[in-house]
Amino acid sequence: MQSLIMKSSKEAVQSAAKEFLQFVNRGVSPYHVVEECKRRLLAAGFTELKESEKWNIEPSKKYFVTRNYSSLIAFAVGGQYLPGNGFSMIGAHTDSPCLKVKPRSLKTKQGCLQVGVECYGGGIWNTWFDRDLTIAGRVMVKSDGRLLHKLVHVPRPLLRVPHLAIHLQRDINDSFGPNKENHLVPIIATAVQEELETGSASCGDASCATSTAEKHHPVLVKVLCSELGVAPEALLDFELCLADTQPGALGGVYEEFIYSPRLDNLHSCYCALQGLMQSCSGDSLAKDPNIRMVTLYDNEEVGSESAQGAQSNLTELILSRLAASSSNLTAFQQAAPLSFMISADMAHAVHPNYIEKHEENHRPAFHKGPVIKFNSNQRYATTAVTASVVREVASQVGVPLQDVMVRNDSPCGTTIGPILAARLGIPVMDIGAPQLSMHSIREMCCTSSVLQSTTLFKGFFELFPTVRSTLVVD
C-alpha cells in the first residue's frame, strides 16, 4: 500500500487532506468557491483582471479573472511564451447538486413556516432529509445608488426537511422516492413561535408580493439582513443554496477517508488550483513556453449552458485574447493543436456492496491513484493520444493511474471535457479522483487522492511542453 500512496508519509497525505477540508468547508456555494480561490490566488501573488478592461500581460507573471463571481480562470504566463505557443490547461467545476431557494419562497402549512426550494442538478435527494441545513449564496442589494452583490453564509442550522415516520409509510425501506415539489420543502419555524417572538404571523401567500422582502418569510429576511447589515428594503434579489452545516472531516479508523459535502467537484477545483500555484513557486515558469491555466466553471451539473458555463464563450475569449498578436494573425489557431486540457471531475470508485454495477476490468479503488475516464461514445473526451500524454507525466512524477469505463448496460455521465474539446478543438483528457456516494449530500473519498491529484497536476504544468515535443501524431 505504501507504494500506492507514492511512498508519501501519512503526515504529508493528511496535511494535504486537512488543507482541502478548509477549502471545501468554505466553499458552501459557487460564489464562496470563487471567493476562496480569489483569496488564495491573491496570497500567491496573482493579479486580478477584469474582462471589461484592457490587459497588459507580461511573461512570468500570474493573473486571474472571474465571470459572474461563480466561474474563475487563473493563468501563469511562461517566461518563454510567444503568441502561437500552447496553453497547458486544467478544467473543473464550482457547482454541486443542491436545493436552491425559490424567488418566491414563502409557504405556510399546518402552522409550519416553510421555504420553497428548487432542485438544482441530479442530487440524491433522499439524503437531504433529516439534515441540519442552512443557507449560503449571494444577495443583490441597493446601497447609495449602486447595485452590489454580497456573499452570505449563516453557519448555524436554520432549516430541516423531516422524514415521515415509518409508522405512516411502512414500505419506506423497500422504496423511497420523494415528490420533489411536495416533500422536499424545509421547515424554518412555526407560526406560533413567530407570533410569540414578533407579535405577528406571516401570511401564507407570496403570489401577489411586490417587494423582495414580501416574497419570503420575514424571519428569513431578518436573518439575511442581520448577516449583511442592510435594511429589508435594500434587498433586490438573491441566489441562495441550502447547505449542510456539518463540516467535512477525516474518517475511518486510520483517518484515511474524507467525509464531506461537495467533493464533486471541489476536490478537483482545489487540486487544480494547488497544482498551478505550486508549479509557479520554483523556476520552471520562467523556462515555460506555454501559458499555464486553470478554468473553473459554474453550471456543469445542469449542462454548462450559461454565460459562466463551459459551453459559453468564456474560455475561447480568454485564450484568443492571450494569443492575440499584430505580428501573427493566426496565433490562436496555431496554439490550439499545441495545447492540452485535463478535464478534472470526480470518478466512481468501486462500491463493495454493488460490485455488479461496475465493469469487471474497470473498478477503480481508493489509494491507487487518479482515474482516467474512457467512453467511445464521447461522454468523456479521452483518446489514446491524450491518455498517453498524461500517463507519461504521471510516470515522471510517480503518481499511479487507474482506468474506468462503464458497463454497456449502464448509463454514463459526462463532463466539461467533450464540450471544450468540441468548442476549442484542443486535445482533452478526462480524469478524476475515485469517490463513493457521488451527488449525495455527504460524499466520501480517500485522503491520499488530494496529494496524488495535486502532484499530478503540478507535474502536468511543469512537464507538458517537454512531453508534447515528443508527441508525433499530426
ABEGO torsion letter per residue (X at the ends): XAAAAGGBBAAAAAAAAAAAAAAAAABABAAAAAAAAAAAAAAAGBBBBBAABBBBBBBGBBBBBBBGGABBBBBBBBAABBBGBBBBBBBBBABBBBBBBBABABBBBGGBBBBBBBBBEBBBAAAABGBBBBBBEBBBBBBGGBBBBBBBBBABBABBBBBBBAAABAAAAABBBBBAAAAABBBABBAAAAAAAAGBBBBABAAABABAAAABBAAAAAAAAAAAGBBAAABABBBBBBBBABBBBBBEAAGABBBBBGAOAAAAAAAAAAAAAAAAABAAAAABABBBBBBBBBGAAAGGBBAABAABAAAAAAAAAAABBAABAAAAAAAAAABBBBBBBBBBBBBAAAAAABBAABBBBBGAEBBBBBBAAGABABBAAAAAAAAAAAAAAGBBBBBBBBBAABBBBBBAAAAAAAAAGBBBBBBBBBBBGBGBABBBBBAAAAAAAAAAAAAAAAAAAAAAAABBBX
